[in-house]
Amino acid sequence: MRDRRVIVVGAGMGGLAAALELAARGCDVLVLERGATHGGKMREVPVDGVAIDAGPTVFTMRSIFDGLFAAAGSSLEEHIAIDPLPILARHAWSAGETLDLHADLRQSAEAIGEFAGPAEARGYLAFMTAARRTFQALDRTYLHAAQPTPLTLVRDAGLRGVPDLLRMRPFATLWQALSDHLQDPRLRQLFGRYATYCGGSPFLASATLMLIAHVEQEGVWAVRGGMQRLADAIAALAMQRGARFRYGAEVADITAGGGRVNGVTLADGEHIDADAVVFNGDIAALGTGRLGPAARRAVPPPRPRAKRSLSALTWAMTARTSGLPLSRHTVFFSRDYAAEFDDLLRQRRLPVDPTVYVCAQDRDGRNGGGPAGPERLFLLVNAPASGDESTPGEPAIARCEAGMFALLARCGLELTPTGPPVVTGPAGFERLFPASGGALYGSAPHGWTSAFDRSGATTRLPGLFLAGGSVHPGPGVPMATLSGRHAAAAVLKAGR
């Protein structure tokens, strides 16, 4: 199929996966990326002369990447080194309230028993059983399906699988499902946070998101050198298989003729012919007409602002730390989770008392503690996706930052930045990912139908295909990678 010309617009994880798969299958692949490098949301920022992960920081679902590399005639180990983390994450509510989740399930149960009592440990194990069953029920029928619907979900599950689908409680919220198993509000807060992995609220998101607990229990790894090395590896292998990359190439129009895609036009006026185009960007950029009228008509109307996922306010910094020892991944929880999400979703403002996620990139599980001097840190609080409307001003950011440092101090962490951090908020993410409003996860995962609202790989315009975290199967590094594989499969099927 070397004569089949495919353009991939955007070199995020979905675009990279599609490019690799298509090049390995013999297509003539050209990747056009408006930025200076590949990776998309998986980005590094330079701070004090060092590169810091400032996007996704958690590597899970290794089997997806093993499958991607194997399909291209290689293996993950040939390209990157990863280390399993013995502590999945550390959690803190105050200086005297900390809890680690471990790679060993029984060790986590013991830790929860010491933290909240034996009944909560039993409830945790029951919750993890439910999470495992939910993942098993949806892995093949939803995540790996090209465009699932409620009917295909039931059909593909078969008679034996229908009871598992019903046990998922798809019509309940994640918070309601957690309440069935856990009575300690801190534990509900801990596992309810998984909704934010998809940019949602645990009080509104479907209970099916409990599957994330099982995904992490299956393994969390640290990528040596940072997450960007994963994007580097996929891009390098795609080039070995014949794909070409052009950076600083902004696509202004996806063009059509004769009722199908015929190429793209760049911002500088250059036109490039193609038999197929894979768009790896926020689908809202198409729906708002930013890439021309043909692409706009090919997709559903852009989502309302009220249905956007969360954005974030982030700090990438180098700092000295003392007091509470950080793990690779540490979460510091706000006092009132419901009030925090009321701020984010109803008031559409930065929370004054935010939950804070900290990635200590120099703590990779291969050493007992942190570095002797300054270390690389990435801090994140959730924010409303208002990057294209009323962005948080300096006073709001300052209040949120003060609340963040107050929480860290309350939990016993002393953090002293060694230089000015690189701060990115909703407006910055809107500039990086146009038409998103700064939403980092596409549509919010609120309500049971949200799982079926995302577009699949195909569009109404023949020859135009979709990949990325704003389409099926959803956000996150593994899911965006799967979306790229779905898009590649659709391109190959259409070319038969």
N, C-alpha and C positions, 0 to 999 in steps of 0.2 A: 504493500500500500504506500510505497515511498512517493508515488505521484499524488497522493491525497494531501493537500496543503491545509494545515490547521494552524490557526493563530490562537494563542492563549493570551488573553488580556489580563495582566496582573499576576505577579509571581509570589502570591501568598501560598499557604500550604495546599489549598485546593488546586490552584493553578500549577504548582510544582508537581503534585501527584499526577494530575492529568497529563502534563507534558512528558513526564517520565514514562507513564503507561503507553501513551500514544507513540512516542519515539521508539520505545522498545518493540512496539508492534509494527514498525515500519513506516509510520506517517512522517511527512515532512513538517516538522513542528518549529514554529517561531514564537517565542515568548516575548511579549512587549510589556515592559514595566516602567511606569513613569518615575519611580524613585531611582535611587542610586544603587540599590542592591535588592536581593530577593528576601523573602521571609514574611512580608506583609505585617500583620500584627505581631509576629514573632520578630521583634526588633531589639537591637542593642543601641544604647546611647553612651557616648563617651563622657566620663566624669573624672576629673583629676587625672587624665591620662590613661584611664582604664575603661574597658567596655563592661557595661552592666546590662543584664537582661531587663528589658522594660516592657515586656509583653507577657505571653504565657510563660510560666515558670515550672509547671508540673508535667512530667513525662509519664503517661499511663497508657494502658491498652497497647502494649508492645506488639501484640500479635498483628495488629493492623499494619504496622511498619515492617514487620517481618514479611508479611504477605506482599506488600508493595515492592520491597527490594527483591524478593524471590521471583515475582512476576517479571522483573527486569533482568533476571539472570544473575543476581548478586545476593548479598546478605547484609543485614544491618551492621554486624560486627566488623565487616570489611571497611566500614566508613566512619563509624563513631564508637566511642567507648562510653558505656553507661554503668552506673553503680547503683545497686538496689539500696534503698534507704531503710534502715531498721526501724526508724521512727517516721511514721507517715506524716505526722504534724503534731506540734505542741500547741496547747490552747491555754489561755489565761483569762481570768476574770478579775483577779486582784492578786496581791503579792502572796496570799496564802491559798489561792485557788488555781492550781495548774493541773493539766491532764494531758498525757501523751497517748496518742493512738499508735499502735505498733504494727509492724508487718505480720507479727504473730497474733492471730485472732484471740487466742486464749490469754495472751499477755495483756491485750487491750481489755478483755473482760475483767481480769484481775485488777487492772488499774482503775477501771470504772467502779468495781466493787469497793476498793479502798477510798475512792473519791466520793461516791454517792450511795454506797450500800449494796448489799447482795441482791436485793430485788431489782435494782437498776442494772446490775450486771446480767441478770437473767433476761430482763427486758431488752438489753442491748443485743444479746445473742439471738433472741427471737426476731428483733428488727433486722439483724444481718442475714438471717435465714430468709426473711421476706425480701430483702434487697437482692439476694442471690437469685431467688425465684423470679423476681421481676426482670432482672437482666437476662436470665435464660429464656424467659418468655418473649423478650423483645429483640434479642440479639440478631437472630436470623429473620424474623418476621417484620422488623421495623428498621433497625440500624442498617442492615445489609440489603434491605429491599430498595429497589430503585425509586418507587413512588408509592408508599403504602397508604392505604385508606382503612377505615374501620372494617370494611368488608374483606379486604385482602388480608388484614391482620388475623381475622377469624379463620379465613380459608387456609392460610399458610400454617396456622397453629395446629389445625386438624382437630379431630374430636378429643384426642388425648390432651391437647394443649389448651383447650377452652377453659377448663377449671383454673389453670394458672393465670390466664388473662383476667378472669373474674376476681381472683385473689389479689390482684394488683391494686384494687380499689381506684381505678382511673378517675372516678368522679369525685374523689376526696382530694383535699389539698395535702401537701406534704406535711404541714403542721398538724393536721388532723390525724394523719397516719402515724406520725411520731408520737402523738398523745396516746395512741393505742398501746404503745410499748414502753414509753419513758415518761416518768412523772416529774423528774428533776428538770426544772426549766432551763438549767444550764446545758443539759444534754440535748434538749430539744433545740436550743439555740445552736449548739455545735453542729448537729446533723441537719438542721434547717438551713444552715449556710450553704448547703449544696445547691440550693435553688439559685444562689448568686453566681454559680459556675456557668449558668445559662442566662444570667442577667435578669433574674426574676426575684420575686418575694416568696418566702416559704409559706406565707399566709394566703397566697393566690395560686402558686404553681401546683401542678398535678403531683399526686403522691408517687407517680411512676419515677420521679427523679431520685427516689431512694436508691435506684440502681447505681448511682454514682458511688455510694458507700461500698458496694461490692467491687466496683471497678478499681477503687483505690486499694481495697484489701487484696486484690489480685496482684498488686505491685505498683510502687511508685519508685522511679529511678531519677538519678541526677545525671545529666549529660555533661561529661567532662568538657570544659571550655565554654559552657553555656549553651542554651537552647538554640542559638543561631547556628551551631554546628550541625544540627539536624537539617535545617534548611539548606545549608551549604552542601551537605552530603547528597540530598535529593537532586539539587541543581547540578552538582558535578556529575552524578550518574546519568542524569538526563542528557547532559552535553556529550558524555561518552557514547550514549546511544543515538546521538545525531541531532538532538534538539539545539536550536540556536537561541541566544538571549540578547535582547537589546534593552539597555537601561536608559533612563532619561527619555523614553519614548512614550509620550502621552497620547492615548487614543481619544479623538474627539468625536468620532462617528463610526458606528457599526453600520455598514452599507448593505443594501439589498438590491436585487434585480431579478426579474422573472419570478418573483414570489419566494425568493430564498436569499440567504446571506451570500454576498459575493466578495466581502473583504472589509477592511477598515481604512479610515482616513485619520492620519495623525494631526496633532495640533499645528504642525508646521505645513500642512497641506499635502504631505506625501500620502499616496494611496497604495495599499498593499492588497493584492488579490488573495482570496482564500476560498476553499471549499467548505470550511467550517470554522466557527469562532467559539471558543470557550471563554465566557466572561467570568473572571474570578475577582469579584468585588461585591460591595453591598448591592443587592438587587434594587434598592431604592434609587440608585444612580441611573438605572435603566428606566424605572417607572416614572421618574421625574423628567425624562427626556435629555439627560446630560450627555448621552451617547447617541443622540439622533432619534428621529421619529420612528424609524423602522424597529429599533430596539424597544422604544417606549410602548409601541402597540403589541409587542411580543410577550409582555409580562403583565401580571395584575397591577392595578393602581398601587402607588406607594402606600405603605401602612400609615395609619394615623399616628400622630405624635404620642397619643395616649397608649398606643400598643408597642412602642419602642421598648427594647430592653434597657437595662441600666448602662450608664457610662461609668467613668471612674475619674478620680483625682489621684495622681501618682507622683511619687518622689523617687528619683534615682540618685543615690548619694554614696559617698564614702564616709564612714563614721567610726568612732571608737565606742565600744559597748562594754557595759559592766552590769552587775546585778543579775537579774534573771537571765540564765543562759539561753540563747536562741538556738533553735533547731534549724534545719534547712528551711522548713516552712513553719511559721508560728502565727497564730491568730489571737488577737486581743479583742475581747468582746465588750460591746457597749452594755450599759446597765439596763436599757429598755429597748429590746429588739423591735417591738411593735411601734414604738415612737420613732425609731430610726427609719423604718419603712414608710411610715406616715409622712415623714419629712421628704423622703425620696420620691414617692409616687403620688401622694395627694397634694402636698405643699410644693413639690418640685423644687427642692432646695437642698443644699448640702447639709447633712446632719451636724449638729453641734457636738454630739456625743457619738462619734462613728465607731463602728467595728473596723479594726485595722489588720490588714494582712501584711506580714513582713517576710520577704524571701532573703535569707542570708546566703548569698550565692557561693561564698567561700567555705561553707559548711556542707560537705557533700557526703557525709556518712562514712568517709574513709579516715576521718580523724576524730579525736575525742571532743575537741572544743573548737573555738574560733581562732583566727589568726592573732598573733601577739600585738600587731598594730591595727591601723584602720582596716575595715572590711567593707566589701561591696554590699549595699542593701538596696532593696526595692520595696517601697511601702505603697499600699493601695487602700483607698477607701471608696465605697460605692458613691456614685453621683447620678443625678438625673441626666437623661440624654437631651440636654438643652443647648447643645453646641451651636445650633444655627438660629437660636432665638435669643433668649436672655441668658447670656453666659454668667456664671458666678463671678462677681467682681472681687477685687482685692480684699475688701472687708470680710466677705463671706468665706473666701479661701483662708484668710488669716484666722477667723474664728474656728473653722474646721481644723486647721493645723494646730491651733492651741488645744482644742479638744483631743486631738490625736496624741500630742505629747503628754497631756495630762493623764490619758488612759495608760500610756506606756509607763509613766512614772508610778501610777497607782498599782500597776502589776509588777513593779520592781525592776523595770528595765531603765538603765541610764544610757542615753544615747546622745553622743556629742558629734555632730557633723564636722568634718575636717575641711569643708569648703561648701560653696553654694550648691544646692541640689538642682537637678533638672526636673522641673515640675511640668506635668502635662495634665490638662483638664479636658472637659467636653469639647470646648472650642478647638483645642489642639487635635483631638481625635477626629473632629469633623474635617479639619484641614487634611489630615492624613488619609481619611476614608470618606470621600465626598458623598453627600446626600444622606449620611447615616445620622446626622445630628449628634454624633459622638457615641451613639449606641454601639457597644462592642460585640453584641451577640445577636444582631438582627432583631426579630420580634421577641417580645417578652413571652415566656413559657407559661402564661396564665390561662387556666381553664383546660379541660381535657381535650378540647378541639384544637388547641394550639399546636399539638404534635402533628396535626394533619394540614395545618394552614400553610406550611412552608412549601415553596415551589420545589419541584424536582429538577432533574438535570435538563429536561427538554422544555422548549418554549413553543409559543404559537408560530414562531418564524422558523421554518426549516433551515437547518444549518447553524442555528444559534443555541448554545448550550450553557448551562450555569454550574458554577462550583463556588465553594466558600461557605463560611459560617452562617450566612444569612439564608441559605437554602438547606434542603434536607441533606443529611440527618440532623444538622444543627451546629452550634458553636463548639469551640474547643479544638485543640490540635488534632486529636484522633478523628473527630467527626468531620472537620474540614478536609482532612486527608481522604476520608471515605467519600466525601462529596466529589472530590477530584476523580476518584476511581469510578464513581457512578457516571460522571460526565464523560470520561474516556470510553466507558462501555457503550454509552449512548451514541457517541460519535462513530465508533466502530460498527455498531448495529445499523446506523443510518447509512453507512457507506457500503453495505453489502450489496 
